[in-house]
Amino acid sequence: MGEDDPKSSFEDFDARLQSARQRQMPRPRGSQQAKPLGVAMRISVELAAGLVVGGGIGYVLDRWLGTGPWLMIVFFFIGAAAGIRNVMRAAKELNLSSQDDESDSGPRPSD
Amino acid sequence: MHNPLEQFEISHIVPMNIGGLDVSITNSALFMVLVVLVSSAFLILGMRRGSLVPGRWQSMSELTYEFIASMLTDNVGTEARKYFPFVFSVFIFVLVANLLGMVPYAFTVTSHIIVTFTLAMIVFLLVTLVGFIRNGAHFLKLFVPSDVPWYILPLLVVIEVVSYLTRPISLSVRLFANMMAGHTMLKLFGGFVVMLGALAGWAPWLFIVALSAMEVGIAMLQAYVFTILTCIYLNDAFHPSH
């Protein structure tokens, strides 16, 4: 029991330090006001762009190869997958940027 | 009543035709020239004295410079300083175009998808070129996700390539849609003020005042977003590890 006490108080301190840091350092750039709208905008645009590019590639390939609607259908789904992949990546980035406040100066971790 | 979309119309100012191509100077072209002039004036006149203790204009120019310089080194690294002129030009062009659009009666260059798409394509092609020049075939590793079973790898590579190709679209649509939506909304509520007259027109008028402030914020924010995405893409070109 004597071991348990300081450990938990350290953890508590850590949590308090984290929250204090977060309070003290709001995101330095970007306006707070436009943020939720910007996030919504970003996610939806990523998703739509995937569909547009996928469908476009399929359409062009179909016209070129004369393979009916098939490639367009296939690439439409691939485009949807790419869009979802982009959204996942964007969400990960947004999570990262809302969490980290120390690692601002280092180079961005590439995934 | 005015059409809220009328502000986006392209009108010819100096009609020109070279070899069957319509290369007239339009209001859009005029404002792009204005953007270049204003940003050059801002930087050149700001740095004219170049004193050790900067004045107001000089410190504004220096802040802009340092903002982009630190953004580039934070996101890509010090070796990317070679591309600073490009990134800075992109930033200042988008920023000044967005802000000039906020001046009443001005034309917003970035509210046309063809302008933002061209900008995004320039960024996209440059980044792809830099990636291939710096890493050679290694750059293709960007499209190969690590630790994935081999039987779904071909599908994932195709998905990654398509996802890479969406970059110019999402980059350009984001800027264009933000600028167009904002300006349409301003005009729309301006129409409401006229329609409701002195009796109730003050309510949309107050809204426009608040919205204008927010639009200035969005103008800067979108220039920032465009630039930081350019930096993130450049980072992929420099470090294509997946």
Interface residues (C-beta under 8 A of the other chain):
Chain A: R29 G30 S31 Q33 A34 G38 M41 R42 V45 E46 A48 A49 G50 V52 V53 G54 I57 F75 I78 G79 A81 A82 G83 R85 N86 D104 S105 G106 P107 R108 S110 D111
Chain B: D74 N75 V76 G77 L155 V158 I159 E160 V162 S163 L165 T166 I169 S170 V173 R174 A177 N178 M214 G217 I218 M220 L221 Y224 V225 I232 N235 D236 H239 S241 H242
